[in-house]
Amino acid sequence: MPFRFEHLRLFSTSGPIWVLYLTLLASSLSFAMGIRPKLSGTVATLLNVLFVARNPGATWGWGMMIQPFMFYTIFAASDKQWSVTGWWRTYRGKPRDPTQWTCPAWPQRLFQIHVTCVFLVLWSRFDEQSWLAGQALPFVLTNRDWGRFDFDFSPYFGVLEVASVAALALECAAPIALWIRPIGKFWALALIGLFATLVVTSSVGWWDFMMMFVLAVFLPTEWLARFLAFADAPTRPAESSSDVTCDGPTD
């Protein structure tokens, strides 16, 4: 299957590839730390596109999925809060404007809609008997490629089948439950716990880590502010309907 953006094949030696790869790592780290996030995020996203196209099988799918997520985050990103730059300003005694806690609403909404669509795709599992019978989790745990532990799970297949069906229900109900205000934040927490459990019990690259973090867009701002204690979040609401408080790690 042909892939686009295979421009790295134009280099006949490995030297330029290593330079670009180190640039990818540096820009990704800068983006995560909130140092010039729009510039560093754009560089990291473009280089990620090139390297995934060079070897798409190496990422187990998450390398492609993370590209639009980075795109949304770039447009909502700010170095004013939850960043090394913001921390340095505070350390030097510069006051923070409460409006610095706001970000454009549309990237966050696109992010939430995209995450919803990810879970909508899972509705196709209702056509697969193995999922309905609860055989998915036992299969993963006993698979030599995915299972993390060399352990005989066969005596516990009954419990694992119940857990597998429960996980299926949790994920397939997510497109609706995440948008119901009273329960959405708790549903997001439950999904984060599910993916955290998969990180411990299986090995599927960075997919589960990515899903844990993208679900943060459904968590309340005050929860994230408590988690990141150094963030001095204002209590006043957004100034207008075009701005919303950043319900996620947008720095």
Protein Blocks (a to p, Z undefined) as FASTA:
>chain_A
ZZehilmmmpmbfklmmmmmmmmmmmmmmmmnopakllmmmmmmmmmmmmmmmmmmlnno
mmmmmmmmmmmmmmmgcfkbopfklmmmmmnopacdfklmpccfklmmmmmmmmmmmmmm
mmmmmmpmklmnopmmmmmmmpmklmmbdcdfklmmmmmmmmmmmmmmmmmmmmmmmmmm
klmmmmmmmmmmmmmmmmmmpcehjllmmmmmmmmmmpcfklmmmmmmmlccdfbdcfbf
kbccdfbjfZZ
